[in-house]
Amino acid sequence: MSLDRTLLDPAWSNGHSEVNMSVLKLAEILRRGRSEKRGSMAIIIAITLPVLIGFLGLGVDVTNWYLAKRKVQTAVDSGAISGALTLSYTSDSGAAKKAAIDSTDRNDFAAGSGNTLEINIPPISGAYTTDTNAVEVIATQDQELLLAGVVFGGTVTVEARGVATMTIIVGEYCILGLDTEMDQAVEFDGTSDVDVGCGVAANSHSDQAISIWGNADLSATPVSAVGDISVGGAGVLKTSSPLRSFQYPFVDPYGAQGKNIAAPYYGGCDESKLRINNDTTLNPGVYCNGIDIRAGATVEFNPGMYVIDGGDFLVAGNATLIGKEVTFFLTGNGNDYATVKFAGGAVANLSAPTDGPYEGILFYQDSDAPSFQGATLIKNQFLGGSDMNLTGVLYFPAQDLVYTGGSTIGSTCLQIIARKVTFSGNGAIDNNCPPDMVLESIVSFRVTLVE
């Protein structure tokens, strides 16, 4: 049997009861502390939880903002490129702005419902404010806060800006086919053997934009096309640089995007249906219904502008043409526009002006001339065996320019620019012009994002 010590020893009981009381008080204090700590933690959690949720939501929203920003940036970049590309083709700022709007719309961005879209030609800020080829697209989009909005409220605005412009690429080209759709816009066929000390280019989108076929042999550098370059049959292409297919279009150096040559002012006819059988000297003037130079005749052209209004400029075999500082402007009306036909055996030593508004222009056909007679492309011909030294530009923007059958072209400063260019004979062409003869460069362009 055990006895409680507090019953046997009152002194011990009294001393230890005080200890028990202290222990009980300490326990109570600890209990209260734990309770108060739990309460404090609850308060802290209650205060900080919304903030934590807000920051968590901010992380989610920042991700959404980034994605929205990237989407809007893609839209404005696409719009700027489309606008600049259209501007480079058309020189029409209204068409360029429409193209930019259409492009942003295709990229799921349209003005309205919290979106704004601004298009400026030229840009109103940045490094390209004086570049009339540059297109600036600025867009804003209101972005709702999803989770962070519970804490911070409201919306944020996403803004993006893009600027694109046309960069000119200069190349050493002296032959250019202007048609944008035609097969064989530049064609070397038959037994043609052409050595071009410069480049050959075509604006056609065709997979045969430049065609070398039959037994044709072409030496040229570079060779470039908007479409593709075709070498078929026993054709041979010799070039010292890689072929350049699927390039940006080339600018017509004498058309609206280039020098934009204007037709000369002229009055009534000085001659009509002129036929020349003997040696003679001609003066600048207006020759209506063509000029017919017969075999054996030598014609010297004094310097100046020769307007041939309608009919044909015919040069027979064994005829000789001599002239310095001359330009032949081929024009007309309706379906009767002047064309050129040099027959086999003709000799020509002609050079263009070295200054003035028609500097470098030797033959210039009116761009309003019809391209077709029925379904056939109208031809301007330098036929077989012609011995020619031509210095300047042969510019036929609406029709075909043909060198046929054994032509020997020893020109060292010559550009050929036509809707279609055809070689069927031999020839050597270069663009090593004398210092006093400046021809416009045949260039292409590239549209790039710059800001």
C-alpha positions as CSV (number, residue, x, y, z in Angstrom):
1,M,0.0,0.0,0.0
2,S,1.4,3.4,-0.9
3,L,0.6,6.6,0.8
4,D,0.4,10.0,-0.7
5,R,3.4,11.9,0.6
6,T,1.3,15.0,1.0
7,L,-0.7,13.3,3.7
8,L,2.4,12.3,5.7
9,D,4.6,15.4,5.1
10,P,2.6,18.7,5.1
11,A,5.8,20.7,4.6
12,W,6.6,18.8,1.4
13,S,3.1,19.3,0.3
14,N,3.1,23.0,0.8
15,G,6.4,23.5,-1.0
16,H,5.5,21.5,-4.0
17,S,2.0,22.9,-4.3
18,E,3.7,26.2,-5.1
19,V,5.7,24.4,-7.8
20,N,2.6,22.9,-9.3
21,M,1.0,26.3,-9.4
22,S,4.0,27.7,-11.3
23,V,3.9,24.8,-13.7
24,L,0.2,25.3,-14.3
25,K,0.7,29.0,-14.9
26,L,3.5,28.3,-17.3
27,A,1.4,25.9,-19.2
28,E,-1.4,28.4,-19.4
29,I,1.0,31.0,-20.7
30,L,2.2,28.6,-23.4
31,R,-1.3,27.7,-24.3
32,R,-2.3,31.3,-24.6
33,G,0.9,32.0,-26.7
34,R,0.0,29.2,-29.1
35,S,-3.5,30.5,-29.4
36,E,-2.3,34.0,-29.9
37,K,0.3,32.9,-32.5
38,R,-2.4,31.0,-34.4
39,G,-4.5,34.1,-34.4
40,S,-1.6,36.3,-35.5
41,M,-0.8,33.9,-38.4
42,A,-4.4,34.0,-39.4
43,I,-4.3,37.7,-39.5
44,I,-1.1,37.8,-41.5
45,I,-2.5,35.2,-43.9
46,A,-5.7,37.2,-44.3
47,I,-3.7,40.3,-45.0
48,T,-1.1,38.8,-47.4
49,L,-3.2,36.2,-49.3
50,P,-4.9,38.7,-51.6
51,V,-1.4,40.2,-52.4
52,L,0.0,36.7,-53.1
53,I,-3.0,36.0,-55.3
54,G,-2.4,39.3,-57.0
55,F,1.2,38.6,-57.7
56,L,0.3,35.1,-58.9
57,G,-2.3,36.7,-61.2
58,L,0.2,39.3,-62.3
59,G,2.5,36.5,-63.5
60,V,-0.3,34.9,-65.5
61,D,-1.3,38.3,-66.9
62,V,2.3,39.2,-67.8
63,T,2.4,36.1,-69.9
64,N,-0.9,37.0,-71.5
65,W,0.4,40.6,-72.1
66,Y,3.6,39.2,-73.8
67,L,1.5,36.9,-76.0
68,A,-0.8,39.8,-76.9
69,K,2.2,42.1,-77.6
70,R,3.7,39.5,-79.9
71,K,0.5,39.0,-81.8
72,V,0.0,42.8,-82.3
73,Q,3.6,43.2,-83.3
74,T,3.3,40.4,-85.9
75,A,0.2,42.2,-87.3
76,V,1.9,45.6,-87.5
77,D,5.1,44.2,-89.0
78,S,3.0,42.3,-91.6
79,G,1.1,45.5,-92.3
80,A,4.2,47.6,-92.7
81,I,5.8,45.1,-95.2
82,S,2.6,44.8,-97.2
83,G,2.2,48.6,-97.3
84,A,5.8,49.2,-98.4
85,L,5.6,46.5,-101.0
86,T,2.4,47.9,-102.5
87,L,3.9,51.4,-102.4
88,S,7.0,50.2,-104.2
89,Y,4.9,48.7,-107.0
90,T,2.3,51.5,-107.4
91,S,3.7,54.7,-105.8
92,D,0.2,55.1,-104.5
93,S,0.0,55.9,-100.8
94,G,-3.7,55.2,-100.6
95,A,-3.3,51.8,-102.1
96,A,-0.3,51.2,-99.7
97,K,-2.4,52.1,-96.6
98,K,-5.2,49.8,-97.8
99,A,-2.8,47.0,-98.2
100,A,-1.4,47.6,-94.7
101,I,-4.9,47.5,-93.2
102,D,-5.8,44.3,-95.1
103,S,-2.7,42.6,-93.9
104,T,-3.2,43.5,-90.2
105,D,-6.8,42.3,-90.6
106,R,-5.6,39.0,-92.0
107,N,-3.5,38.7,-88.8
108,D,-6.5,39.1,-86.6
109,F,-6.1,42.7,-85.8
110,A,-8.6,45.3,-86.7
111,A,-9.4,48.8,-85.5
112,G,-12.3,49.2,-83.1
113,S,-13.5,47.5,-79.8
114,G,-10.5,48.7,-77.9
115,N,-8.0,48.5,-80.8
116,T,-6.5,51.5,-82.6
117,L,-4.6,51.4,-85.9
118,E,-2.5,54.2,-87.4
119,I,-0.6,54.1,-90.7
120,N,1.8,56.9,-91.7
121,I,3.6,57.4,-95.0
122,P,6.3,58.5,-94.3
123,P,6.7,57.7,-90.6
124,I,6.1,60.4,-88.1
125,S,8.9,59.2,-85.7
126,G,12.1,57.3,-85.8
127,A,14.9,57.4,-88.3
128,Y,12.8,57.2,-91.5
129,T,10.6,60.3,-91.3
130,T,12.0,61.7,-94.5
131,D,11.8,58.3,-96.4
132,T,8.8,58.5,-98.7
133,N,9.2,54.8,-99.4
134,A,8.7,53.9,-95.8
135,V,5.4,52.8,-94.2
136,E,4.8,53.0,-90.4
137,V,2.1,51.0,-88.7
138,I,1.2,51.7,-85.1
139,A,-1.4,49.7,-83.2
140,T,-2.7,49.6,-79.6
141,Q,-4.9,47.1,-77.9
142,D,-6.6,47.2,-74.5
143,Q,-5.8,44.1,-72.6
144,E,-8.0,43.1,-69.6
145,L,-6.3,42.0,-66.4
146,L,-7.6,38.5,-65.6
147,L,-6.4,37.6,-62.1
148,A,-4.3,40.6,-61.2
149,G,-7.3,42.8,-61.9
150,V,-8.9,41.5,-58.7
151,V,-6.2,43.3,-56.8
152,F,-5.0,46.1,-59.1
153,G,-8.1,46.6,-61.2
154,G,-8.5,48.1,-64.7
155,T,-6.8,47.2,-68.0
156,V,-3.4,47.8,-69.6
157,T,-2.7,49.0,-73.2
158,V,-0.5,46.9,-75.5
159,E,1.3,49.0,-78.1
160,A,3.3,47.9,-81.2
161,R,5.0,49.7,-84.0
162,G,6.6,48.5,-87.3
163,V,8.3,50.4,-90.1
164,A,9.2,48.9,-93.5
165,T,10.9,50.5,-96.5
166,M,12.2,49.7,-99.9
167,T,16.0,49.1,-100.2
168,I,17.4,49.5,-103.7
169,I,19.7,46.7,-105.0
170,V,21.9,47.9,-107.8
171,G,23.1,45.3,-110.3
172,E,25.1,45.4,-113.5
173,Y,22.2,44.6,-115.9
174,C,21.8,45.7,-119.5
175,I,18.8,43.5,-120.6
176,L,15.4,43.6,-118.9
177,G,12.1,42.0,-119.9
178,L,9.3,44.0,-118.3
179,D,6.2,41.7,-118.6
180,T,5.2,40.3,-115.3
181,E,3.3,37.2,-116.5
182,M,4.6,36.1,-119.8
183,D,6.6,32.9,-120.5
184,Q,10.0,33.6,-122.0
185,A,9.9,37.3,-121.2
186,V,13.6,37.2,-122.1
187,E,14.3,34.4,-124.7
188,F,17.4,33.1,-126.3
189,D,16.6,30.5,-128.9
190,G,17.5,28.9,-132.2
191,T,21.2,29.1,-132.8
192,S,21.7,32.4,-130.9
193,D,25.2,32.8,-129.4
194,V,25.1,35.9,-127.2
195,D,27.9,37.2,-125.0
196,V,26.6,39.8,-122.6
197,G,29.2,41.6,-120.6
198,C,26.5,42.4,-118.0
199,G,23.4,41.0,-116.5
200,V,20.1,39.7,-117.8
201,A,16.8,40.2,-115.9
202,A,13.1,39.5,-116.2
203,N,10.1,40.7,-114.2
204,S,7.9,37.7,-115.2
205,H,6.6,35.4,-112.5
206,S,6.7,32.5,-115.0
207,D,8.7,29.4,-114.3
208,Q,10.3,30.2,-117.7
209,A,10.8,33.9,-117.1
210,I,14.2,33.7,-118.8
211,S,14.5,30.9,-121.3
212,I,17.6,29.5,-123.1
213,W,16.6,26.7,-125.4
214,G,17.3,25.0,-128.8
215,N,21.0,25.4,-129.4
216,A,21.2,28.8,-127.8
217,D,24.4,29.8,-125.9
218,L,24.3,32.7,-123.4
219,S,27.1,34.1,-121.5
220,A,25.9,36.6,-118.9
221,T,26.5,37.6,-115.2
222,P,24.2,37.9,-113.3
223,V,21.1,36.2,-114.5
224,S,18.0,37.1,-112.4
225,A,14.2,36.7,-112.6
226,V,11.2,37.2,-110.5
227,G,10.1,33.8,-111.6
228,D,12.4,31.0,-112.6
229,I,15.2,30.5,-115.2
230,S,14.8,27.7,-117.7
231,V,17.6,26.0,-119.7
232,G,16.3,23.4,-122.1
233,G,17.2,21.3,-125.2
234,A,20.8,21.9,-126.1
235,G,20.8,25.4,-124.6
236,V,23.8,26.5,-122.6
237,L,24.0,29.2,-119.9
238,K,27.4,30.4,-118.8
239,T,27.5,32.6,-115.7
240,S,30.1,33.4,-113.0
241,S,27.5,33.8,-110.2
242,P,24.7,31.6,-109.0
243,L,21.4,31.9,-110.9
244,R,19.0,34.3,-109.1
245,S,15.5,32.9,-109.3
246,F,12.5,34.2,-107.4
247,Q,13.9,37.7,-106.9
248,Y,12.2,41.0,-106.1
249,P,10.9,42.8,-109.2
250,F,13.2,45.1,-111.2
251,V,12.4,48.8,-111.5
252,D,11.7,50.1,-115.0
253,P,14.4,52.7,-115.0
254,Y,12.6,54.9,-117.6
255,G,9.0,54.3,-116.4
256,A,7.0,55.8,-113.6
257,Q,9.2,54.5,-110.8
258,G,12.4,55.5,-112.5
259,K,13.3,58.5,-114.6
260,N,9.7,58.7,-115.9
261,I,10.7,59.9,-119.4
262,A,8.1,62.2,-120.9
263,A,7.1,62.2,-124.5
264,P,8.5,65.1,-126.4
265,Y,6.3,68.0,-127.4
266,Y,5.9,68.1,-131.2
267,G,3.7,69.8,-133.8
268,G,2.6,68.9,-137.3
269,C,4.3,66.6,-139.8
270,D,7.5,67.8,-141.4
271,E,7.5,64.7,-143.7
272,S,5.0,62.0,-144.5
273,K,5.6,58.5,-145.8
274,L,9.3,59.4,-146.5
275,R,11.1,57.0,-148.8
276,I,14.8,57.4,-149.2
277,N,16.6,55.7,-152.2
278,N,19.8,57.7,-152.3
279,D,22.3,59.2,-149.9
280,T,20.8,62.0,-147.8
281,T,21.0,63.9,-144.6
282,L,18.0,64.3,-142.3
283,N,17.2,66.9,-139.7
284,P,15.3,66.5,-136.5
285,G,11.6,66.8,-136.9
286,V,8.3,65.0,-137.1
287,Y,8.1,62.1,-139.7
288,C,4.5,60.9,-140.1
289,N,3.6,57.5,-141.4
290,G,7.1,56.1,-141.2
291,I,10.5,56.3,-142.8
292,D,11.5,53.8,-145.5
293,I,15.2,53.7,-146.2
294,R,15.9,51.6,-149.3
295,A,18.9,49.3,-150.1
296,G,22.1,51.1,-150.9
297,A,21.1,54.4,-149.3
298,T,23.3,56.1,-146.7
299,V,21.4,58.3,-144.3
300,E,23.1,60.7,-141.9
301,F,21.0,62.0,-139.0
302,N,21.9,65.4,-137.6
303,P,21.8,65.6,-133.8
304,G,18.4,66.0,-132.2
305,M,14.9,64.4,-131.7
306,Y,13.3,62.4,-134.5
307,V,9.6,61.8,-133.9
308,I,8.1,59.0,-136.0
309,D,4.4,59.3,-135.8
310,G,2.7,56.1,-137.1
311,G,3.9,53.7,-139.8
312,D,7.2,51.8,-139.7
313,F,10.8,52.8,-139.5
314,L,12.1,50.5,-142.2
315,V,15.8,49.9,-142.9
316,A,16.5,47.6,-145.9
317,G,19.5,45.4,-146.4
318,N,22.7,47.3,-147.5
319,A,21.3,50.6,-146.2
320,T,23.6,52.5,-143.8
321,L,22.5,54.8,-140.9
322,I,24.9,57.2,-139.2
323,G,24.1,59.6,-136.4
324,K,25.4,61.0,-133.2
325,E,23.4,62.7,-130.3
326,V,20.1,61.4,-131.8
327,T,16.9,60.1,-130.3
328,F,14.1,58.3,-132.2
329,F,10.7,58.6,-130.5
330,L,8.2,56.2,-131.9
331,T,4.6,57.2,-131.4
332,G,1.2,57.3,-133.0
333,N,-2.5,57.0,-132.1
334,G,-5.1,54.3,-132.0
335,N,-3.7,51.1,-133.4
336,D,-1.1,52.9,-135.6
337,Y,2.1,53.4,-133.5
338,A,5.5,53.4,-135.2
339,T,7.6,50.3,-135.0
340,V,11.2,49.5,-136.1
341,K,12.3,46.9,-138.6
342,F,16.0,46.6,-139.6
343,A,16.5,44.0,-142.3
344,G,19.4,41.7,-142.9
345,G,22.6,43.4,-144.0
346,A,21.7,46.9,-142.7
347,V,24.5,48.8,-141.1
348,A,23.9,51.2,-138.3
349,N,26.3,53.4,-136.3
350,L,24.0,55.4,-134.0
351,S,24.5,57.0,-130.6
352,A,22.2,58.7,-128.1
353,P,22.5,62.2,-126.6
354,T,25.1,62.7,-123.8
355,D,23.1,65.3,-122.0
356,G,19.6,66.8,-121.7
357,P,16.3,65.1,-120.8
358,Y,16.9,62.3,-123.3
359,E,20.4,61.5,-122.3
360,G,21.2,58.0,-123.2
361,I,17.9,57.4,-125.0
362,L,18.5,56.1,-128.6
363,F,15.1,54.5,-129.4
364,Y,12.1,55.2,-127.3
365,Q,8.7,53.8,-128.1
366,D,5.6,55.4,-126.6
367,S,4.4,53.4,-123.6
368,D,0.8,53.9,-125.0
369,A,1.6,51.8,-128.0
370,P,-0.6,48.7,-128.3
371,S,1.1,45.4,-127.3
372,F,-0.9,43.0,-129.5
373,Q,-2.2,42.8,-133.0
374,G,-5.0,40.3,-132.4
375,A,-3.4,37.6,-130.2
376,T,0.2,38.3,-131.5
377,L,2.7,40.4,-129.6
378,I,3.9,43.2,-131.9
379,K,7.5,43.0,-132.8
380,N,10.3,45.5,-133.4
381,Q,13.0,43.7,-135.3
382,F,16.7,43.9,-136.0
383,L,16.9,41.0,-138.5
384,G,19.6,38.6,-139.6
385,G,23.0,39.7,-140.6
386,S,22.6,43.3,-139.3
387,D,25.9,44.9,-138.4
388,M,25.1,47.5,-135.7
389,N,27.0,49.6,-133.3
390,L,24.3,51.1,-131.2
391,T,25.1,53.3,-128.1
392,G,22.3,54.1,-125.7
393,V,19.0,52.6,-124.7
394,L,16.5,50.7,-126.8
395,Y,13.3,51.2,-124.8
396,F,10.1,49.4,-125.9
397,P,8.0,49.1,-122.8
398,A,4.8,47.8,-124.6
399,Q,6.2,45.5,-127.3
400,D,8.7,42.8,-128.2
401,L,12.2,43.6,-129.3
402,V,13.7,40.9,-131.5
403,Y,17.3,40.2,-132.7
404,T,17.1,37.5,-135.2
405,G,19.4,35.2,-137.2
406,G,23.1,36.0,-137.2
407,S,22.9,39.6,-136.0
408,T,26.4,40.9,-135.0
409,I,26.0,43.4,-132.3
410,G,29.2,44.9,-131.2
411,S,27.8,47.6,-129.0
412,T,29.8,48.4,-125.9
413,C,27.2,50.7,-124.3
414,L,23.8,49.4,-124.8
415,Q,20.7,48.7,-122.7
416,I,17.7,46.7,-124.1
417,I,14.5,47.1,-122.1
418,A,11.2,45.9,-123.6
419,R,8.1,44.1,-122.6
420,K,9.7,41.0,-124.2
421,V,13.3,40.6,-125.4
422,T,14.1,37.8,-127.9
423,F,17.5,36.8,-129.3
424,S,17.7,34.3,-132.2
425,G,21.1,35.3,-133.6
426,N,24.6,36.1,-132.5
427,G,25.6,39.2,-130.7
428,A,27.9,40.8,-128.2
429,I,26.5,43.5,-125.8
430,D,28.2,45.4,-123.0
431,N,27.4,48.4,-120.8
432,N,30.9,49.9,-120.6
433,C,29.7,53.4,-121.5
434,P,32.1,56.3,-122.1
435,P,32.3,58.9,-119.4
436,D,30.0,61.3,-121.1
437,M,27.2,58.7,-121.5
438,V,25.2,58.0,-118.5
439,L,22.5,55.3,-118.6
440,E,20.0,54.7,-115.8
441,S,20.8,51.6,-113.7
442,I,18.5,48.6,-113.8
443,V,17.9,47.9,-110.2
444,S,15.7,45.7,-108.1
445,F,14.4,46.4,-104.6
446,R,13.8,44.6,-101.4
447,V,11.3,45.5,-98.8
448,T,12.6,45.0,-95.3
449,L,11.6,45.8,-91.7
450,V,13.8,48.6,-90.4
451,E,12.1,49.5,-87.1
